[in-house]
């Protein structure tokens, strides 16, 4: 599968088969994350992978009762251990995590898995469930697993609406 094919196949899956993910596939997913670029090559991302049924239930509850998370093969908790701010004024944590998670999405898609970004959650509850220290930022969650639904093609803006060259033309 080409990268563009993976991008076209990736979607936000909210229905999973209750099925574990092979360790080899998890290893490939996190190798893709490890290879992601990061600001100043700090590589400030840290990931907690949850496969335990009871912990997935607790995380689903802490994620505003998104019950579909309980059936995912794994829930990834993406954290940042850095507080570096780039010259442009943006902290690297959320940006580096987003890049690494998208690498995970694309590798998962290539491996026959589906993913869903989860931004609706209470970080302090997640921190408590997983014993994450206070100095670590809980940035994002991601469900990963074998899909139990079909991709619904999302509406996308035409290229002319999002792209211009040389100067602002919108």
C-alpha positions as CSV (number, residue, x, y, z in Angstrom):
1,X,0.0,0.0,0.0
2,X,1.4,3.4,-0.8
3,X,1.4,6.2,1.7
4,X,-1.4,8.1,-0.2
5,X,-3.4,4.9,-0.2
6,X,-3.0,4.6,3.6
7,X,-4.0,8.2,4.0
8,X,-7.1,7.7,1.8
9,X,-8.1,4.5,3.8
10,X,-7.6,6.0,7.3
11,X,-10.7,7.0,9.1
12,X,-12.0,7.6,12.6
13,X,-13.3,4.2,13.6
14,X,-15.8,4.1,16.4
15,X,-16.6,0.4,16.3
16,X,-14.1,-2.3,17.0
17,X,-14.0,-6.1,17.0
18,X,-13.3,-7.4,20.5
19,X,-10.0,-8.8,19.4
20,X,-6.4,-8.4,20.5
21,X,-3.7,-6.9,18.3
22,X,-0.7,-9.0,17.5
23,X,2.5,-7.9,19.2
24,X,4.3,-7.7,15.8
25,X,1.7,-5.1,14.6
26,X,2.0,-3.1,17.8
27,X,5.8,-3.2,17.4
28,X,5.5,-1.8,13.8
29,X,3.1,0.9,15.0
30,X,5.5,2.1,17.6
31,X,8.4,1.9,15.3
32,X,6.6,4.3,13.0
33,X,6.0,6.6,16.0
34,X,9.7,6.4,17.0
35,X,10.8,7.4,13.6
36,X,8.5,10.5,13.5
37,X,10.3,13.9,13.4
38,X,10.3,16.1,16.5
39,X,11.3,19.6,17.3
40,X,15.1,19.8,17.9
41,X,15.0,16.0,17.8
42,X,13.9,16.1,21.5
43,X,11.6,13.1,21.0
44,X,9.5,14.2,24.0
45,X,6.7,11.7,23.3
46,X,5.9,8.8,25.7
47,X,3.2,6.3,25.1
48,X,1.2,4.1,27.5
49,X,-0.6,1.2,25.7
50,X,-3.6,-0.2,27.5
51,X,-5.0,-3.6,26.6
52,X,-6.5,-4.7,30.0
53,X,-10.3,-4.9,29.8
54,X,-10.9,-3.2,33.2
55,X,-8.4,-0.3,32.5
56,X,-10.0,0.2,29.0
57,X,-13.4,0.5,30.8
58,X,-12.0,3.1,33.2
59,X,-10.4,5.0,30.4
60,X,-13.6,5.0,28.3
61,X,-15.4,6.4,31.4
62,X,-12.7,9.1,31.8
63,X,-13.1,9.8,28.1
64,X,-16.7,11.1,28.6
65,X,-18.2,7.6,28.5
66,X,-17.1,6.8,24.9
67,X,-18.0,3.1,25.3
68,X,-16.6,2.1,21.9
69,X,-13.1,2.4,23.5
70,X,-13.7,-0.6,25.6
71,X,-13.8,-2.9,22.5
72,X,-10.7,-1.4,20.8
73,X,-7.7,-3.8,20.8
74,X,-5.7,-1.1,22.5
75,X,-5.9,2.4,23.8
76,X,-2.8,4.5,23.4
77,X,-2.2,7.4,25.8
78,X,0.1,9.8,24.3
79,X,2.1,12.0,26.7
80,X,4.8,14.6,26.5
81,X,7.7,14.9,29.0
82,X,9.0,18.2,27.7
83,X,8.1,21.8,28.0
84,X,10.2,23.3,25.2
85,X,8.6,26.1,23.3
86,X,9.7,26.8,19.7
87,X,10.8,30.2,18.6
88,X,7.4,30.6,16.9
89,X,5.8,30.4,20.3
90,X,4.3,26.9,20.0
91,X,5.0,24.2,22.6
92,X,6.5,21.1,21.0
93,X,4.4,18.6,23.1
94,X,1.1,18.7,21.2
95,X,2.8,19.1,17.8
96,X,5.3,16.3,18.3
97,X,2.6,14.0,19.6
98,X,0.3,14.8,16.7
99,X,3.0,13.9,14.2
100,X,3.9,10.6,16.0
101,X,0.2,9.7,16.3
102,X,-0.4,10.3,12.6
103,X,2.5,8.0,11.9
104,X,0.8,5.4,14.1
105,X,-2.5,6.0,12.2
106,X,-0.9,5.3,8.8
107,X,1.1,2.3,10.0
108,X,-2.0,0.9,11.6
109,X,-4.0,1.4,8.4
110,X,-1.3,-0.3,6.4
111,X,-1.5,-3.2,8.9
112,X,-5.3,-3.7,8.5
113,X,-6.2,-1.9,11.7
114,X,-8.2,1.2,12.3
115,X,-7.7,4.2,14.7
116,X,-9.6,7.0,16.3
117,X,-8.1,10.2,17.8
118,X,-9.7,11.0,21.2
119,X,-9.5,14.5,22.5
120,X,-12.6,14.4,24.7
121,X,-11.2,13.1,28.0
122,X,-10.2,14.3,31.5
123,X,-6.4,14.2,31.7
124,X,-6.4,14.1,35.5
125,X,-8.6,11.0,35.5
126,X,-6.3,9.3,32.9
127,X,-3.3,10.3,35.0
128,X,-4.8,8.7,38.1
129,X,-5.8,5.4,36.3
130,X,-2.4,4.9,34.8
131,X,-0.1,6.4,37.6
132,X,1.2,9.1,35.2
133,X,3.3,11.6,37.1
134,X,2.2,15.2,37.5
135,X,5.1,16.5,35.4
136,X,4.0,14.6,32.3
137,X,1.4,16.1,30.1
138,X,-1.4,13.8,28.9
139,X,-1.9,15.1,25.4
140,X,-4.1,12.7,23.4
141,X,-5.7,9.3,23.4
142,X,-6.0,7.0,20.4
143,X,-8.0,3.8,19.9
144,X,-6.5,1.1,17.8
145,X,-8.0,-2.2,16.7
146,X,-9.7,-4.3,14.1
147,X,-12.6,-2.4,12.7
148,X,-16.2,-3.6,13.1
149,X,-17.6,-0.9,10.8
150,X,-17.1,0.4,7.3
151,X,-15.3,3.6,6.4
152,X,-17.6,6.5,5.8
153,X,-15.8,8.8,3.4
154,X,-15.5,12.2,5.1
155,X,-16.3,15.4,3.2
156,X,-13.1,17.3,2.3
157,X,-12.7,20.8,1.0
158,X,-11.5,21.2,-2.6
159,X,-7.8,21.9,-2.9
160,X,-8.5,25.4,-4.2
161,X,-10.1,26.3,-0.9
162,X,-7.1,25.3,1.2
163,X,-4.1,26.0,-1.0
164,X,-2.5,29.1,-2.5
165,X,1.0,29.9,-3.7
166,X,3.4,32.8,-3.0
167,X,0.9,34.9,-1.0
168,X,-2.3,34.8,0.9
169,X,-5.2,34.6,-1.6
170,X,-8.2,33.4,0.4
